[in-house]
């Protein structure tokens, strides 16, 4: 079977696997059937491309297949949620025990950090107290090699040395910048573990983007649910004249916050073969709302007479909004079927990217004007660099999206661009921590 046909089958398989209710074994069986159909049609005289298209058509609508699997195998949901499937129950229980152990270890690390580290030092090291455990979970789950495991350890050791040995000024802006950007850089180390060390392929990186979005949603839900539960518990004990606030703040919150990071990742992993991806729903709700917000902000900027008079806090908020737009863009790309033709929502997505691009250009103009008039500072340099990184990504994303809508470029080109550009954000975050911090510290 030629390479082009194998590539087409891989794309079809990726589409089928996005319907999480279908297990890997089921997809393997469907792929075998598809290949048999292709082989039969080729023997009948059809070309590889013709045979593939006819075979896929005969396989039926994949959405219908997914719904049939959901009805026929509905018991999978409950079995997966409690991790008690008929086959492999011991392995699932073993993973559950491992998740609990790692969550407790992360909570203990945070508790020790709170006890022995200064408040400012704790802020710098908080990612080092949790993310190594999340990385360890994925390294254990993916059964990475010793070489990959060593590769995963090195960045955390270097980050610990950088964050704790550089002479940051107490209360200075570089301390805050390092504390913000260190988790961003180290999150890509988590991604390397998530991909099982296979970071060179586009698909594992795209899967990690999808995981990041779903993990954030689960973590937010756990935080909200945990906050409500602690509030109700404290109120109940208070009615009984028991003050448990010290217990909540000193023990439950550190262990709960660290444990939620691990548990949220486990939930995404445990339910990925059970329920449909939530990305399409979230992106279709928030993309139009974000466009309206960006257009309103552009209108507000248009009424501003002086760029230097723009409030610094507004610039920070605008940066956060641009990061939100980037997250929506990545989440949409990860959820979309790459084989589907251009649709109305792809045009909406292009409007979002173009709106964000205009906002970013205005932000860069404001920042350059402020630096020229008031001089540079760590905050200004970091913000300027981040907006340049965003500008390049948004500009090329808009170009690729426009070509896709015109039928000149496949959607996979946009996927490849985003997955290959992803490490740039981690690299810039590392530059902020390793270069900009000490540069201003020794200045």
KOLBA-186885 format. One record per residue (C-alpha): x, y, z; residue in three letters. Coordinates in steps of 0.02 Angstrom, whole numbers, plus 32768, in hexadecimal, padded with zeros to 4 digits. Example, Ala and Ser with C-alpha at 12.3 -4.5 7.8 and 13.67 -1.06 7.14 Angstrom:
! KOLBA-186885
82677F1F8186ALA 82AC7FCB8165SER 
This chain:
! KOLBA-186885
800080008000UNK 804E80A67FC9UNK 807F8134803BUNK 7FF281A88002UNK 7F708125802CUNK 7FBF810680D6UNK 7FBA81C080F8UNK 7F0381C880C7UNK 7ED981358139UNK 7F37818981C8UNK 7ECE822681B1UNK 7E2F81BE81B1UNK 7E688162824DUNK 7E8E820582A5UNK 7DDF8243827DUNK 7D9081A482C1UNK 7DF981AB835FUNK 7DB882598384UNK 7D11820683AAUNK 7D4C81D38456UNK 7CC6814E8471UNK 7D2080DE83F3UNK 7DAE807E8443UNK 7E57806083F1UNK 7E2C7FA983D5UNK 7D8B7FDA837CUNK 7DE88054830EUNK 7E677FCD82E3UNK 7DDA7F5A82AEUNK 7D8A7FE38245UNK 7E31800C81F5UNK 7E4C7F5481C6UNK 7DA07F528176UNK 7DC77FF48119UNK 7E6B7FB180D6UNK 7E167F10809CUNK 7D977F79803EUNK 7E237FE17FEFUNK 7E827F457FBCUNK 7DE67EF87F6CUNK 7DC17F987F0CUNK 7E767FA67ED1UNK 7E6C7EF47E91UNK 7DD27F2A7E30UNK 7E3A7FAD7DD6UNK 7E22804B7E3DUNK 7EB380BC7E69UNK 7EEC80CE7F1EUNK 7E9581767F32UNK 7DF381397EE2UNK 7DF480997F46UNK 7E0C80F87FE9UNK 7D7F81727FC7UNK 7D0580E97F96UNK 7D36807D802CUNK 7D1D810D80A6UNK 7C7481308058UNK 7C42807B806FUNK 7C79807F8125UNK 7BEA80F78145UNK 7BDF819A81A2UNK 7C5A81998233UNK 7BE78203829FUNK 7B61817F828EUNK 7BDE80F882BAUNK 7C0D81588356UNK 7B588168838CUNK 7B3F80AD8372UNK 7BD7808783DCUNK 7B9680FE8463UNK 7AEF80A3846AUNK 7B347FF38461UNK 7BC1801084DBUNK 7B74808E8554UNK 7BB3802885E7UNK 7C63805F85BAUNK 7C40810B8602UNK 7C1F80CD86B2UNK 7CA9804C86ABUNK 7D2780CE8674UNK 7CEF814D86F4UNK 7D0880D68786UNK 7D9C8083872FUNK 7D527FD58743UNK 7D4B7F8B8693UNK 7D337ED1867CUNK 7DDE7EC1862CUNK 7E777F148677UNK 7E257F41871CUNK 7EC67F24877CUNK 7F267F988709UNK 7EA18020871DUNK 7EA3800E87DBUNK 7F60801687D5UNK 7F5780BA8776UNK 7ED8810087F0UNK 7F4A80D58882UNK 7FDD81258827UNK 7F7881C48807UNK 7F4981CF88BFUNK 7FFE81B488F5UNK 80408238887CUNK 7FB882B488B0UNK 7FE4829B8968UNK 809E82AE8943UNK 807D835088E5UNK 8012838F8975UNK 809B836389F1UNK 811B83C18987UNK 80AC845C8986UNK 8090844E8A41UNK 814B84438A61UNK 816884D889EDUNK 80E785418A49UNK 813585138AEFUNK 81EC85328ACAUNK 81F485AC8A38UNK 81E386688A3EUNK 814686AA89EBUNK 81A486F48957UNK 8211865A8943UNK 817585ED894AUNK 8129864F88BBUNK 81C4862E8852UNK 81C78574887AUNK 810F85468878UNK 811B84F787CBUNK 81B084918806UNK 8148844C8895UNK 80BD84078826UNK 80EC83F4876FUNK 81758372878CUNK 80F082FE87D5UNK 807C83198740UNK 811082F786CDUNK 8136825A8731UNK 8083821D871DUNK 808B8229865FUNK 813A81E0865BUNK 80F8814A86BEUNK 805B813B8655UNK 80B7814785AFUNK 814480D685EEUNK 81CB814885ABUNK 827D810D8595UNK 83098136860EUNK 835081B58593UNK 82AA82118587UNK 8296820B8645UNK 8340825D8659UNK 831082E085D8UNK 82758307863EUNK 82D7831C86DFUNK 835B8393869BUNK 82E8842B8679UNK 82A084248729UNK 834F841F8776UNK 838884B1870BUNK 82EA85138734UNK 830684F587EEUNK 83B8853687E1UNK 838785CE877BUNK 82F4860087E7UNK 835085EC888BUNK 840186268863UNK 83E586C187FAUNK 83F087618863UNK 8341879F8842UNK 83188840889DUNK 829B88278929UNK 81F2886888F2UNK 823788908845UNK 81D9887687A3UNK 825287F08767UNK 821D877F87F6UNK 8168878A87BEUNK 8197876F8708UNK 81FE86D58733UNK 8172868F879EUNK 80F586A5870FUNK 815F86638681UNK 81B485CF86D7UNK 8112856786D8UNK 80F8858E861FUNK 81A4854E85F0UNK 819484B58661UNK 80E7848D861CUNK 813C845A857AUNK 81A083DC85DFUNK 80F983948615UNK 80CD838F855CUNK 816A832C8536UNK 813782AC85B8UNK 808482AC8577UNK 80C4828484C8UNK 812E81F7850EUNK 81CA824E84CEUNK 81888255841BUNK 818683138410UNK 81C1831A835BUNK 811A82E08314UNK 808C835B82F8UNK 800382E88339UNK 804682D483ECUNK 805E839083F8UNK 7FAD83AE83BBUNK 7F6C832D8437UNK 7FC8838A84C1UNK 7F75842D848CUNK 7ECC83D78499UNK 7EFC838C8540UNK 7F3184378583UNK 7E888483855BUNK 7E2583F385A6UNK 7E9883EC863EUNK 7E7B84A4865FUNK 7DBE848C8656UNK 7DC383F986CEUNK 7E3884558744UNK 7DC384EA8747UNK 7D2E847B876EUNK 7D8D842287F8UNK 7DC184CA8842UNK 7D0E850C883FUNK 7CC8846B8887UNK 7D4F8462890BUNK 7D318516893EUNK 7C7784F98952UNK 7C96845989B5UNK 7D1284AD8A2BUNK 7C9C85408A43UNK 7C0A84CF8A71UNK 7C7884678AE3UNK 7CBC85008B3EUNK 7C0B85458B53UNK 7BCE84A08B9AUNK 7C5C84948C17UNK 7C47854A8C45UNK 7B9185288C70UNK 7BD284A38CE8UNK 7C4D85208D35UNK 7CE584CC8CE7UNK 7D65853A8C8FUNK 7DB184D08C04UNK 7DF385638B9EUNK 7EA8853E8BD4UNK 7E95848A8B99UNK 7E5084C28AF1UNK 7ED585468AD1UNK 7F6B84E38B12UNK 7F4384358AD4UNK 7EAB84218A64UNK 7ED284B089EDUNK 7F8A848289CCUNK 7F6283CA89B1UNK 7EC283F28952UNK 7F13846F88DBUNK 7FA7840088B2UNK 7F3C836488A9UNK 7EC083B88833UNK 7F4C83D387B4UNK 7F6F831787B0UNK 7EB982DF87BCUNK 7E838354872EUNK 7F06830586BDUNK 7ECC825786EFUNK 7E17828486CAUNK 7E4382BD861BUNK 7EA4821B85FFUNK 7E1F81AB864DUNK 7D8E81F485ECUNK 7DE0820E8543UNK 7D99816B8500UNK 7CEC818A8547UNK 7CA58235851FUNK 7CAB82AD848DUNK 7D2C8335848EUNK 7CE883D284E2UNK 7D5584448477UNK 7CD6845E83EAUNK 7C4F84988462UNK 7CC0851184C0UNK 7D0E855E8425UNK 7C67857B83CFUNK 7C2585D48469UNK 7CBB863F8495UNK 7D00866983E8UNK 7C7086DE83B6UNK 7C6F872C8463UNK 7D2A874C845BUNK 7D18879C83AFUNK 7C96881583F4UNK 7D09883F8485UNK 7D9D88608411UNK 7D3588CF839FUNK 7CF789318434UNK 7DAA89488472UNK 7DE1898183C5UNK 7D568A0283C9UNK 7D918A3D8473UNK 7E458A488436UNK 7E0B8AB283A2UNK 7DCB8B37841AUNK 7E718B428476UNK 7ED38BDD8446UNK 7F7B8BB28492UNK 7FCB8B058496UNK 803C8B388526UNK 7FA38B62858EUNK 7F628AB08587UNK 7F618A608632UNK 7FE689DB8652UNK 7F66896686A1UNK 7F01896D85FFUNK 7F998931859DUNK 7FAB889C8613UNK 7EF3887385FFUNK 7F01887F8543UNK 7F9288048545UNK 7F27878B85A8UNK 7E9C879E8528UNK 7F158778849AUNK 7F4F86DC84F5UNK 7E9886AA8506UNK 7E8286C08449UNK 7F1A86538429UNK 7ED285CF849DUNK 7E2D85D1843FUNK 7E8A85C2839AUNK 7EF0852D83D4UNK 7E5984DA8422UNK 7DF384EF8383UNK 7E7E84A78317UNK 7E928411838AUNK 7DD783EB8383UNK 7DBA840182C9UNK 7DB38374824BUNK 7E45839881D4UNK 7DEB833E8145UNK 7D4E83AA814DUNK 7D3B843480CAUNK 7D3984ED80FBUNK 7C9D851C815CUNK 7C4B85B881A4UNK 7CA285A6824CUNK 7D4C85A781F5UNK 7D20865581B5UNK 7CEE86898264UNK 7D95864982A2UNK 7DEF86B18220UNK 7D91874D825CUNK 7DCC8725830CUNK 7E82871582D5UNK 7E7D87B5826EUNK 7E2C881682FDUNK 7EB287D78375UNK 7F39880282F7UNK 7EFD88B782ECUNK 7EF688C383AAUNK 7FA6887C83B6UNK 7FE888FC8339UNK 7F9A8988839FUNK 7FE5893F843DUNK 8093893B83EFUNK 807F89F083B8UNK 804D8A238468UNK 80DE89C384B7UNK 815F8A08843DUNK 811F8AB9845DUNK 81288AA3851AUNK 81D88A5A8511UNK 82128AEA84A2UNK 81CB8B6C851BUNK 81E68B1F85C7UNK 82748AA285A8UNK 827A89E585B9UNK 82588975864EUNK 824C88B98668UNK 818E88BC865BUNK 8192892085B9UNK 821688B38567UNK 81BA88138594UNK 81128856855AUNK 815D889684B7UNK 81B187F08492UNK 8114878D84B9UNK 80AC87F98445UNK 812B87E283BAUNK 811E872583D1UNK 8060873183CBUNK 806787A38333UNK 80CB872782CCUNK 8058869882FCUNK 7FB786F782DCUNK 7FF4873F8237UNK 8027869881EEUNK 7F8C86438235UNK 7F2086C481DCUNK 7F8186A5813BUNK 7F6C85E88146UNK 7EB485F78176UNK 7E92866780E1UNK 7EE985ED806BUNK 7E85855D80B6UNK 7DE185B9809AUNK 7E1485D77FE5UNK 7E3D851E7FCEUNK 7EF7853C7FB1UNK 7F3A84ED8051UNK 7EFF845580B5UNK 7EC984708168UNK 7F5A840381A2UNK 7FD084928173UNK 7F8284FA81FFUNK 7F9284688276UNK 804A8451824AUNK 806D850B8261UNK 801F8513830DUNK 80718474834FUNK 811B84AA830EUNK 8106855A8353UNK 80D0851A83FFUNK 818385068442UNK 81A585BE841AUNK 813885F284ADUNK 819985828522UNK 823D85C284DBUNK 8209867884F6UNK 81D3864F85A8UNK 827D85FF85C6UNK 82D3869C8581UNK 826F870785FBUNK 82A7869D868FUNK 835B867B865CUNK 838E871B85FFUNK 831E87B08625UNK 8318879286E2UNK 83D5878F86FFUNK 83F188148679UNK 8390889386DFUNK 83CD884B8783UNK 848388708756UNK 845B891486FEUNK 
